[in-house]
Amino acid sequence: MRIALISGGSGLVGKAILHQLFKNEDYDYVLSVGRRKLAIKQQKLVQIEGDMAKLLNWDWEEKVRAQSLGGEHNSLLEALAEKTAEVHAFSALGTTIKQAGSKEKFYAIDHDLVIEFAKWAKSLNASKFLYVSASGADANSSIFYSQTKGKTESDLKSVGFDYLGLFRPSLLLGNRHEFRLGEQVATILMKPLVWLKLFKNIRPIYDYQVAKALVKTALAQKSNSVEVISSGEMQDLSK
């Protein structure tokens, strides 16, 4: 049995990852965690909700069991409890400083919650962790956003996964629910690079391309390594 764990499923890339996982026959279950449930129903999908900052203290088995009164999720629970499944974790958690309200709240989401999810995934015997970071991620950057992404990447390395994939997309294209003026302007200015197929690492990338790259990488034979995947490499992987 192969199980996917995912956090950040409500976001632009997270939704695309879910779509890829649902249609891929290599995954038997998709276990999504979040502060609230997604308005999605799918045969593979099992959702649990709560305070993500306390994820390590959740009685996640009881949360799953409460939705499985007919025993339909017993095989999932047994496989995770007995550590007989191959488990891959996908993190697309992320926000903006404006949405979060402050640098401190932004850091709590983009760093702390990602690390909390990673530790929880490791406790469930996840062998691979695939993280949607950002182009320019650097723990020593003077830009707070890039610095936070870089620190998150660095701290993920200490969790101890067999494989850690750090995906650094450039400007993301897709259908967002919220309006972001800066991204809209940048998209208008940079989209010609997509049409002309120039500068792969800096031109915008579509959400589905990132998602395809994550799932394809997770299913590849990789172990005992940390890998940084650029935006250009993601576009190649998604073909």
Secondary structure, DSSP 4 states (H G I P E B T S, - for coil): -EEEEEE-TTSHHHHHHHHHHHH-TT-SEEEEEESS--S---TTEEEEES-GGGGGG--HHHHHHTT-TTSTTHHHHHHHHTT-SEEEEEE-----HHHHSSHHHHHIIIIIIHHHHHHHHHHTTEEEEEEE--TT--TT-SSHHHHHHHHHHHHHHTT--SEEEEEE--SEES--SS--HHHHHHHHHHHHHHHHT--TTTS-EEHHHHHHHHHHHHHS---SEEEEEEHHHHHHHT-
